Amino acid sequence: MENGPTHTELRLDSDGVPYILEIGARVGGSGVSHAIVESATGVDFFAEAFAVALGRRPGSFGAPAPGYVNAAGNYISPLPRKRRNPRDPRS
């Protein structure tokens, strides 16, 4: 495989150093990858991924349309834990 989508997961340690958890030759499983890429680049991500998978030349790769960026991604960050009872450190 030379071209196509990838799904990459990283985690930062307490010093902010990134560690690779997963790299897969596939689209992400979150269900939002196509929307993020299209919003950021104007490219129909799934249509292009299917074209590549079928051995076809993708149609809309190349320079991004004016007003779009060259990359897209999403981040999942944990929220601070909220205690149910602020007076009970176990909650």
C-alpha positions as CSV (number, residue, x, y, z in Angstrom):
1,M,0.0,0.0,0.0
2,E,1.4,3.3,-1.1
3,N,-1.5,5.7,-0.7
4,G,-4.6,5.8,1.4
5,P,-6.1,6.9,4.8
6,T,-4.5,6.2,8.1
7,H,-5.7,6.1,11.7
8,T,-3.1,7.1,14.2
9,E,-3.5,7.3,18.0
10,L,-1.0,9.1,20.2
11,R,-0.8,9.6,24.0
12,L,1.2,12.3,25.7
13,D,3.1,11.4,28.9
14,S,3.2,13.7,31.9
15,D,6.1,15.7,30.3
16,G,4.1,16.1,27.0
17,V,6.2,13.6,25.1
18,P,4.0,11.8,22.5
19,Y,3.9,8.0,22.3
20,I,2.3,6.1,19.4
21,L,-0.4,3.7,20.5
22,E,-1.7,2.6,17.1
23,I,-1.1,3.2,13.4
24,G,-3.6,1.6,11.0
25,A,-4.0,1.6,7.3
26,R,-7.7,2.4,7.6
27,V,-10.1,5.3,8.3
28,G,-10.7,6.1,11.9
29,G,-13.6,4.4,13.7
30,S,-15.0,7.4,15.4
31,G,-17.4,8.2,12.6
32,V,-16.3,11.8,12.3
33,S,-13.2,11.5,10.2
34,H,-14.9,12.2,6.9
35,A,-16.7,15.3,8.3
36,I,-13.5,16.7,9.8
37,V,-11.5,16.2,6.6
38,E,-14.2,17.6,4.4
39,S,-14.7,20.6,6.7
40,A,-11.0,21.3,6.9
41,T,-10.0,20.6,3.3
42,G,-13.1,20.5,1.1
43,V,-12.2,16.9,0.1
44,D,-14.8,14.1,0.2
45,F,-12.6,11.8,2.4
46,F,-14.6,8.5,1.9
47,A,-15.0,8.9,-1.8
48,E,-11.3,9.5,-2.2
49,A,-10.4,6.5,0.1
50,F,-12.7,4.2,-1.9
51,A,-11.1,5.4,-5.1
52,V,-7.6,4.6,-3.8
53,A,-8.8,1.2,-2.5
54,L,-10.3,0.4,-5.9
55,G,-7.0,1.2,-7.6
56,R,-8.4,4.4,-9.2
57,R,-6.8,7.8,-9.2
58,P,-8.4,10.1,-6.6
59,G,-10.2,13.0,-8.1
60,S,-9.8,15.9,-5.6
61,F,-6.3,15.4,-4.2
62,G,-3.9,18.2,-4.9
63,A,-3.7,21.7,-3.6
64,P,-6.5,22.5,-1.1
65,A,-9.2,24.9,-2.2
66,P,-8.7,28.5,-1.1
67,G,-9.6,29.0,2.5
68,Y,-8.9,25.4,3.5
69,V,-6.0,23.9,5.4
70,N,-3.7,20.9,4.5
71,A,-4.5,18.6,7.4
72,A,-7.4,17.5,9.6
73,G,-7.7,15.7,12.9
74,N,-9.5,15.4,16.2
75,Y,-8.4,15.3,19.8
76,I,-10.0,13.5,22.7
77,S,-9.1,14.9,26.1
78,P,-10.3,13.7,29.5
79,L,-12.4,16.1,31.5
80,P,-11.4,16.8,35.1
81,R,-13.2,14.3,37.4
82,K,-16.1,15.9,39.3
83,R,-16.8,14.6,42.8
84,R,-20.4,13.7,43.6
85,N,-19.9,14.8,47.2
86,P,-17.1,17.5,47.6
87,R,-16.8,16.6,51.3
88,D,-16.1,12.9,50.6
89,P,-12.7,12.3,49.0
90,R,-13.8,8.8,47.9
91,S,-16.7,10.1,45.7
